[in-house]
């Protein structure tokens, strides 16, 4: 049985089975529900803003990693290809290093940035294969080299446009 009684602080309290509970006023019962509703609404509204901010920050960080990986890579790859005749083993090692740097940068990156890094890595793979052939004394396929250099240029250019 409930009834409203006055307390010594002039507040209302509910009496339940003869006991007074000053903490269970009508306002105090609705306050947690109201606070939960406000937090839920705030979380829903703020959630998309937070997600956008995190996505933008991650995208910027991904672009920075990608840009550092491909900075000057086309020139270095061309230099290594030019050195195929003089020192194929050194050219192969240089191309492997470039490919590995791009592959490391591509790990964990997705979207357009990751795609363009993977394209650059594939082009460098083709160049590494030609350098291996040269180191083994096999004739280098100039058409494959030109195609790989072109694909590398395209991947780097497109990455630069995205970032």
C-alpha positions in Angstrom: 0.0 0.0 0.0 1.4 3.4 -1.0 0.7 6.8 0.3 2.5 10.2 0.1 3.9 11.5 3.4 5.8 14.6 4.3 9.4 14.1 5.4 11.4 16.3 7.7 12.9 18.1 4.7 9.5 19.0 3.2 9.9 16.6 0.4 7.4 14.0 -0.7 8.3 10.4 -0.3 6.5 7.2 -0.9 5.5 5.0 1.9 5.5 1.3 0.9 4.4 -1.2 3.5 4.9 1.3 6.3 8.5 2.4 5.3 9.4 5.8 3.9 11.9 5.9 1.0 13.0 9.5 0.4 15.0 8.5 -2.7 12.0 7.2 -4.7 10.2 10.4 -5.6 8.3 10.5 -8.9 11.0 12.8 -10.4 13.8 10.5 -9.2 12.2 7.5 -10.9 11.9 9.2 -14.3 15.3 10.9 -14.2 17.3 7.7 -15.1 15.0 7.0 -18.0 15.2 10.5 -19.2 19.0 10.5 -18.9 19.2 7.2 -20.7 17.0 8.5 -23.5 19.1 11.7 -23.8 22.4 9.8 -23.9 21.0 7.4 -26.6 19.8 10.3 -28.7 23.2 12.1 -28.2 25.0 8.9 -29.1 23.0 8.5 -32.3 23.5 12.0 -33.4 27.2 12.2 -32.4 28.0 8.7 -33.5 28.0 9.6 -37.2 30.1 12.6 -36.6 32.6 10.6 -34.6 32.6 7.9 -37.3 33.2 10.5 -40.0 36.1 12.0 -38.0 37.7 8.6 -37.4 37.3 7.7 -41.1 38.8 11.0 -42.2 41.7 10.7 -39.9 42.3 7.1 -41.0 42.1 8.1 -44.6 44.6 10.9 -44.1 47.0 8.6 -42.3 46.6 6.0 -45.0 47.3 8.6 -47.7 50.4 9.7 -45.8 51.8 6.2 -45.5 51.0 5.6 -49.2 52.5 8.8 -50.4 55.7 8.1 -48.4 55.9 4.6 -49.9 55.6 5.8 -53.5 57.5 9.1 -53.2 60.1 9.0 -56.0 59.4 5.3 -56.7 58.9 5.7 -60.4 62.3 7.4 -60.8 64.0 4.8 -58.7 62.3 1.9 -60.6 63.4 3.5 -63.9 66.9 3.8 -62.7 67.0 0.2 -61.6 65.6 -0.9 -65.0 68.3 1.2 -66.7 70.9 -0.7 -64.6 69.6 -4.1 -65.7 72.3 -4.4 -68.4 75.2 -3.2 -66.2 74.3 -4.9 -62.9 71.2 -7.1 -63.0 71.6 -8.5 -59.5 71.8 -5.0 -58.0 68.8 -3.8 -60.1 66.8 -6.9 -59.0 67.6 -6.1 -55.3 66.6 -2.5 -55.7 63.3 -3.4 -57.4 62.6 -6.0 -54.6 63.2 -3.3 -52.0 60.8 -0.9 -53.8 58.2 -3.6 -54.1 58.6 -4.7 -50.5 58.2 -1.1 -49.3 55.0 -0.7 -51.3 53.7 -4.1 -50.1 54.3 -3.0 -46.5 52.5 0.2 -47.0 49.6 -1.6 -48.6 49.1 -3.9 -45.6 46.1 -2.8 -43.7 45.1 -0.1 -46.2 41.8 -0.6 -48.1 39.7 1.4 -50.5 41.2 3.3 -53.4 44.5 3.9 -51.6 45.0 0.2 -51.0 44.0 -0.7 -54.5 46.5 1.7 -56.1 49.3 0.5 -53.8 48.4 -3.1 -54.9 48.6 -2.0 -58.5 52.0 -0.5 -57.9 53.1 -3.6 -56.2 52.0 -5.8 -59.1 53.9 -3.6 -61.6 57.0 -3.8 -59.4 56.5 -7.6 -59.3 56.7 -7.7 -63.1 59.8 -5.6 -63.1 61.4 -7.9 -60.4 60.6 -10.9 -62.6 62.4 -9.2 -65.6 65.3 -8.3 -63.3 65.5 -12.0 -62.2 65.6 -13.0 -65.8 68.4 -10.6 -66.6 70.4 -11.8 -63.5 69.9 -15.4 -64.8 71.2 -14.4 -68.2 67.8 -14.6 -69.9 66.7 -11.9 -72.4 64.6 -9.2 -70.8 61.2 -8.7 -72.4 61.2 -5.0 -73.2 57.4 -5.0 -73.8 56.8 -6.3 -70.3 59.2 -3.8 -68.8 57.5 -0.9 -70.7 54.0 -2.1 -69.7 55.1 -2.5 -66.0 56.6 1.0 -66.0 53.4 2.4 -67.5 51.3 0.5 -64.9 53.5 1.8 -62.1 53.2 5.4 -63.4 49.4 5.1 -63.6 49.1 3.6 -60.1 51.2 6.3 -58.6 49.4 9.1 -60.5 46.0 7.7 -59.4 47.1 7.4 -55.8 48.3 11.0 -55.9 44.9 12.1 -57.2 43.1 10.2 -54.5 45.3 11.7 -51.8 
